[in-house]
Amino acid sequence: MRLLVRGARVVDPASGRDETADVAIADGRIVRIAAAGAMQGFEAERTLQAAGLVAMPGLVDLCARLREPGQEHTGMLETELAAAAAGGVTSLVCPPDTDPPLDEPGLVEMLKFRARKLGRCRVFPLGALTRGLQGQALTEMAELTEAGCVGFSQADVAMKDTGVLLRALQYASTFGFRVWLRPQDAWLGGGVAASGAVATRLGLSGVPVLAETIALHQIVELVRATRARVHLMRLSSAAGVALVRAAKAEGLPITADVSINSLHLTDVDIGFFNPDMRLVPPLRQGADRAALRAALADGTIDALVSDHDPVADDMKQLPFGEAEPGATGLELLLGLALRWGADAGCPLAQALARVTCGPAGVLGAALGPLAGSAGRLVEGGVADLCLFDPGGHWAVAPERLASQGKHTPFSFAATGMALPGCVHATLVAGALAYEAGPR
């Protein structure tokens, strides 16, 4: 389709572009960006009137569970990719902890084929680092890469055997693969809330900051020895931020992200055992949240992720310690990025960079033909766009979520907080993947 986006505020964080302009799209690519009203010689089949809206690159989310294959009762590709499109997300990375785990090329190919057929969002799977995520035998990383994996991970399964992790990083370094790790010590991470006064008062088993920092020390030493590229998933503590900052200053090939949950919430928000606050990693103290916010602003943390993890209602309607951890987040990523940017006094482009070009830079060459244009608005680049109203607000409520998972710690009923940034349209390769009706 030949489509014209007319009169939007075009914001491309990667290039610094911020101007009112028209965007011409044909054959899935941006053919021209010109000053508003100056688009000549382009015959559009459809025009989107976008005055008052922001046109930005489609969001790139580095952590979103789709729950398929094997867990369709909590989420299906149809519902979760519809949620991604409704949130302006055009590319997402899914962890390998499906059922069965993504440790065979056939499973990866099936997932990517199903996602392509739906056309709502681009899906980039992570392959399992070890077979069955058991932490023993390495998977066939080369074959999984050929099938479409952009990296390798243990998801939230802590690696117990340092020797296996060392061999994995040596192999990954040899062939240029990126390994995605959530820093969590296998023996210290068994609690349900962050260690501290709140967990003690509520009688909940704690997860100390040491669980993150011990694992980080180990990972940094292994990266120093192997020079493997490692992406650290969902940092949660101030001490962890300090270690990552030091590793980056040393020049180690490490990147990192933070969840929307850790960026905005603390352990105090658990309140009276609210199971919607049962999350992994657990919510920590205010000083940790402040350090994470500062690290995202100064670039120590490269990306903000939705940590989308839909959970069935019956698994949340349990006592806090027994409830399944997780929350829906794809539709909230843009709004919470904007809220963080406003709270931190960041320019709009800086806030949007952490959900566009920042995460795209983490993926890098693994994006294949999309490398260099995903997370960006450039002439000749892929036409993945999000159009949103920067002045609009919406209240998060279960009935408004496209995701099959309806539980979120940011529900309006619990927080009274309305999120900025109403998405009006999402384009994937120039095709409308989502168009809003009245909210």
C-alpha positions in Angstrom: 0.0 0.0 0.0 1.1 3.5 -0.8 0.4 5.5 2.4 1.0 9.1 3.5 1.3 10.2 7.1 0.4 13.9 7.0 1.4 16.6 9.4 2.9 14.5 12.3 5.6 15.6 14.6 8.3 13.2 13.3 10.7 12.2 16.1 13.6 9.9 15.3 15.8 9.6 18.4 18.7 8.0 16.4 19.2 10.9 14.1 17.9 13.7 16.3 15.1 14.6 13.8 12.2 16.4 15.5 10.0 18.3 13.1 6.6 18.5 11.7 6.6 16.6 8.5 4.9 14.2 6.1 6.0 10.6 5.7 5.5 8.8 2.4 5.5 5.0 2.5 5.4 2.5 -0.4 6.3 -1.2 -0.7 6.9 -1.5 3.1 9.6 1.3 3.2 9.8 5.0 3.9 10.4 6.6 0.5 10.4 10.2 1.7 10.2 12.4 4.7 9.5 16.0 3.8 8.3 19.2 5.5 4.6 19.3 6.1 2.8 20.2 2.9 5.9 19.9 0.8 5.3 16.3 -0.4 5.1 16.5 -4.2 4.6 13.8 -6.7 3.5 11.0 -4.3 0.2 9.4 -5.1 -1.1 7.9 -1.9 -3.8 5.2 -1.7 -4.5 6.2 1.8 -3.7 9.3 3.9 -3.5 9.3 7.7 -4.2 12.8 9.1 -1.7 13.0 11.9 -1.7 16.6 13.0 -1.1 16.7 16.8 0.3 13.2 16.8 3.9 12.0 17.1 5.3 9.7 14.5 8.1 7.7 15.9 9.9 4.4 15.0 8.0 1.3 16.1 9.0 0.3 19.6 11.5 -2.5 20.0 10.9 -4.6 23.1 13.7 -6.9 24.3 11.7 -9.0 26.7 8.1 -10.2 26.0 6.8 -13.7 26.6 4.2 -14.9 24.1 3.4 -18.1 26.0 3.3 -20.1 22.8 4.1 -23.0 22.3 2.8 -24.9 25.3 1.1 -22.3 27.5 -1.7 -21.1 25.3 -4.1 -21.0 28.3 -2.2 -17.9 29.5 -1.4 -16.3 26.1 -1.5 -17.0 22.4 0.3 -15.4 19.5 -2.9 -13.9 18.2 -3.7 -12.1 21.5 -0.1 -11.1 22.5 0.9 -9.8 19.1 -2.3 -7.9 19.0 -1.3 -6.4 22.4 2.1 -5.5 20.9 0.5 -3.7 18.0 -1.9 -1.9 20.3 1.1 -0.7 22.3 3.1 0.5 19.3 5.6 -2.3 19.5 6.7 -3.5 16.0 9.6 -5.8 17.0 10.0 -7.9 20.1 12.4 -10.5 21.5 10.8 -13.6 23.2 12.7 -15.6 25.8 13.1 -19.4 25.2 11.2 -20.7 28.2 8.2 -22.0 26.3 6.9 -25.5 26.7 9.0 -27.2 25.3 11.8 -24.7 25.4 13.2 -23.2 22.2 16.1 -25.6 21.9 15.3 -27.1 18.5 15.3 -25.3 15.1 11.9 -26.7 14.2 10.3 -25.0 17.2 11.9 -21.6 16.3 10.9 -21.9 12.6 7.3 -22.7 13.6 7.1 -19.7 15.9 8.5 -17.3 13.4 6.2 -18.6 10.6 3.1 -18.2 12.8 4.2 -14.7 13.7 4.8 -13.7 10.1 1.4 -15.0 9.1 -0.3 -12.8 11.7 1.6 -9.7 10.5 1.1 -7.8 13.8 4.7 -7.6 15.0 8.1 -8.9 14.2 9.2 -11.7 16.5 12.9 -12.4 17.3 13.2 -15.5 19.4 16.1 -16.3 21.8 17.3 -19.8 21.6 17.8 -21.9 24.7 21.5 -21.8 25.8 21.3 -25.3 27.2 19.1 -28.2 26.2 15.8 -28.0 28.0 17.2 -25.1 29.9 18.7 -27.8 32.2 22.1 -26.1 32.4 24.1 -29.1 31.3 24.5 -29.7 27.6 24.8 -26.8 25.2 22.3 -26.5 22.3 23.3 -26.4 18.7 23.7 -22.6 18.6 24.7 -22.4 14.9 21.6 -24.4 13.8 19.3 -22.3 16.0 20.8 -19.1 14.6 20.1 -20.3 11.1 16.5 -21.0 12.2 16.1 -17.3 13.3 17.4 -17.0 16.9 19.0 -13.6 17.7 20.8 -14.8 20.8 20.8 -17.5 23.5 19.5 -17.4 27.0 18.6 -19.4 30.1 15.6 -17.1 30.6 15.0 -17.0 34.3 16.6 -20.3 35.0 19.8 -19.6 36.9 23.0 -21.4 35.6 24.4 -23.5 38.4 27.5 -24.9 36.6 30.1 -22.2 36.0 32.0 -24.6 33.8 29.0 -24.9 31.4 28.6 -21.2 31.3 32.2 -20.7 30.5 32.0 -23.1 27.6 28.9 -21.5 26.4 30.5 -18.0 26.4 33.7 -19.4 24.7 31.6 -20.9 21.9 29.5 -17.8 21.6 32.5 -15.6 21.4 34.1 -17.7 18.7 31.1 -17.4 16.4 29.9 -13.9 17.4 26.7 -14.9 19.1 25.2 -12.8 21.9 24.3 -14.5 25.2 21.4 -13.0 27.2 21.6 -13.6 31.0 19.6 -12.5 33.9 22.1 -12.1 36.8 20.7 -14.3 39.6 22.6 -16.7 41.8 21.0 -20.1 41.8 21.2 -20.6 45.6 20.2 -17.1 46.8 17.2 -16.3 44.5 14.5 -18.6 45.9 12.5 -15.9 47.8 9.3 -14.2 46.7 10.2 -10.5 47.6 13.2 -8.4 47.9 15.0 -8.7 51.2 14.4 -5.7 53.4 12.0 -4.2 55.9 8.9 -4.7 53.9 9.6 -8.5 53.3 10.4 -8.9 57.0 7.3 -7.1 58.1 5.1 -9.2 55.8 6.8 -12.4 56.6 7.8 -13.1 53.0 11.0 -15.0 52.1 13.6 -12.5 50.7 15.9 -12.3 47.7 19.0 -10.3 48.7 20.8 -7.9 46.4 23.7 -10.3 46.7 21.8 -12.7 44.5 22.2 -10.2 41.6 25.7 -8.9 42.4 27.4 -12.3 43.0 26.0 -13.4 39.6 27.2 -10.2 38.0 30.7 -10.5 39.4 30.8 -14.0 37.9 29.5 -12.9 34.5 31.9 -10.0 34.3 34.9 -12.2 35.0 33.8 -14.7 32.4 33.3 -11.9 29.8 36.7 -10.5 30.7 38.2 -13.9 30.0 36.2 -14.8 26.8 35.3 -11.4 25.3 31.8 -12.8 24.6 29.0 -10.3 24.0 26.6 -10.5 26.9 23.3 -8.7 27.4 22.2 -8.4 31.0 18.4 -8.8 31.4 16.3 -6.8 33.9 18.7 -5.3 36.3 17.0 -4.6 39.7 19.5 -3.0 42.1 21.8 0.0 42.6 24.7 -2.3 43.3 24.1 -4.1 40.1 24.0 -0.8 38.2 27.4 0.2 39.7 29.0 -3.1 38.5 27.6 -2.7 35.0 28.8 0.9 34.8 32.3 -0.2 35.8 32.3 -3.1 33.3 31.3 -0.7 30.5 33.9 1.8 31.5 36.4 -1.0 31.2 35.3 -1.6 27.6 33.7 -5.0 28.1 31.1 -6.0 25.5 28.2 -5.8 27.9 24.7 -4.2 27.4 21.8 -4.1 29.9 18.1 -3.5 30.2 15.6 -2.7 33.0 11.9 -3.7 33.3 9.1 -1.1 33.4 8.2 -2.7 36.8 11.6 -2.0 38.5 11.8 1.4 36.9 8.5 2.6 38.5 7.7 0.5 41.5 9.3 -0.4 44.8 8.7 -3.1 47.5 6.4 -0.7 49.3 3.9 -1.1 46.5 3.3 -4.8 47.5 0.9 -3.2 50.1 -1.2 -5.9 51.7 0.1 -8.8 49.7 -1.1 -7.6 46.3 -0.3 -10.6 44.0 -0.1 -8.3 41.0 3.2 -7.1 42.6 4.6 -10.7 42.6 7.3 -10.2 39.9 10.7 -11.5 38.8 13.0 -9.8 39.6 11.3 -8.7 42.8 10.6 -5.0 43.4 13.4 -3.5 45.5 13.8 -0.3 47.5 13.5 3.3 46.5 17.3 3.8 46.3 17.5 1.0 43.8 14.7 2.5 41.7 16.4 5.9 41.7 19.7 4.3 40.6 18.0 2.4 37.8 16.3 5.6 36.6 19.6 7.5 36.6 21.3 4.6 34.7 18.7 4.5 32.0 19.1 8.3 31.6 22.9 8.3 31.3 23.0 5.2 29.0 24.5 2.7 31.5 21.3 0.8 30.9 20.6 0.6 27.1 16.9 -0.3 27.0 13.6 -0.3 28.8 11.6 -3.5 28.4 8.0 -4.4 29.0 8.9 -7.7 30.8 5.6 -8.9 29.4 4.6 -12.1 31.1 0.8 -12.8 30.9 -0.5 -14.9 33.8 -3.8 -16.7 34.1 -6.3 -15.3 36.5 -6.5 -18.4 38.7 -2.7 -18.3 39.2 -2.9 -14.7 40.5 -5.9 -15.3 42.8 -3.6 -16.9 45.3 -1.7 -15.8 48.4 1.3 -13.6 47.5 3.9 -16.3 48.1 2.0 -18.9 46.0 0.9 -16.6 43.1 2.7 -17.0 39.8 5.0 -14.1 39.1 4.5 -12.0 36.0 2.4 -9.2 34.6 1.2 -8.0 31.2 3.3 -5.1 29.9 3.4 -4.7 26.1 0.6 -2.1 25.9 2.1 -0.2 28.8 5.7 0.2 27.5 5.3 3.4 25.7 3.3 5.1 28.4 5.7 4.2 31.1 8.7 5.3 29.0 7.0 8.6 28.6 6.2 8.9 32.3 9.8 8.1 33.2 11.0 10.7 30.7 8.7 13.3 32.2 9.7 12.5 35.7 13.4 12.5 34.9 13.2 15.8 32.9 14.4 14.0 29.7 13.6 15.4 26.3 11.0 13.3 24.4 13.6 11.9 22.0 15.8 10.7 24.8 12.9 8.9 26.5 11.9 7.3 23.1 15.5 6.2 22.4 15.3 3.7 25.2 12.5 1.8 23.5 13.6 2.3 19.9 17.2 2.8 18.7 18.6 1.7 22.1 17.2 -1.8 22.0 17.7 -2.0 18.3 21.4 -1.3 18.9 21.6 -4.2 21.3 20.3 -6.6 18.6 22.6 -5.1 16.0 23.5 -7.4 13.1 21.1 -10.1 14.5 18.3 -8.0 12.9 19.5 -9.1 9.5 18.0 -7.0 6.7 16.4 -4.7 9.3 19.8 -3.8 10.8 20.3 -0.1 10.4 16.7 0.8 10.0 14.8 -1.0 12.9 14.1 1.5 15.7 14.7 4.4 13.3 12.9 6.6 10.7 15.1 6.9 7.7 14.4 7.2 4.0 14.8 3.8 2.4 14.4 2.1 5.8 11.7 -0.2 6.9 8.3 1.5 7.5 7.7 0.4 11.1 6.0 3.3 12.8 4.0 4.2 15.8 1.6 7.2 15.8 0.6 8.4 19.3 -1.1 11.4 20.9 1.5 12.8 23.4 -1.2 14.8 25.2 -3.7 11.9 25.6 -3.9 9.8 28.7 -5.6 6.4 29.2 -6.5 4.4 32.3 -5.2 0.9 32.4 -8.1 -1.5 33.0 -8.4 -5.3 32.3 -11.2 -4.8 29.7 -9.0 -2.4 27.7 -6.1 -4.8 27.4 -5.7 -6.8 24.2 -3.4 -9.3 25.9 -4.9 -12.5 27.3 -3.1 -11.6 30.5 -5.1 -9.0 32.4 -3.0 -8.6 35.5 -0.7 -5.6 35.8 0.6 -3.7 38.8 -0.3 -0.5 37.0 -4.0 -0.9 36.8 -5.9 2.3 37.3 -8.0 0.8 40.1 -4.9 0.1 42.1 -2.8 3.1 41.4 -5.2 5.8 40.2 -2.5 6.5 37.6 -3.4 7.3 33.9 -0.7 6.7 31.4 0.3 9.2 28.8 0.7 8.4 25.1 -2.5 7.1 23.4 -1.5 5.0 20.4 -3.5 5.8 17.3 -1.9 3.6 14.8 0.9 1.1 14.4 2.5 0.2 11.0 4.6 -2.9 10.3 6.3 -2.8 7.0 3.9 -0.1 5.9 0.8 -2.1 6.7 -1.6 -1.1 9.5 -1.2 -3.6 12.2 -3.3 -1.6 14.6 -5.7 1.4 14.3 -7.4 2.8 17.4 -11.0 3.3 17.8 -12.3 5.6 20.5 -10.7 4.8 23.9 
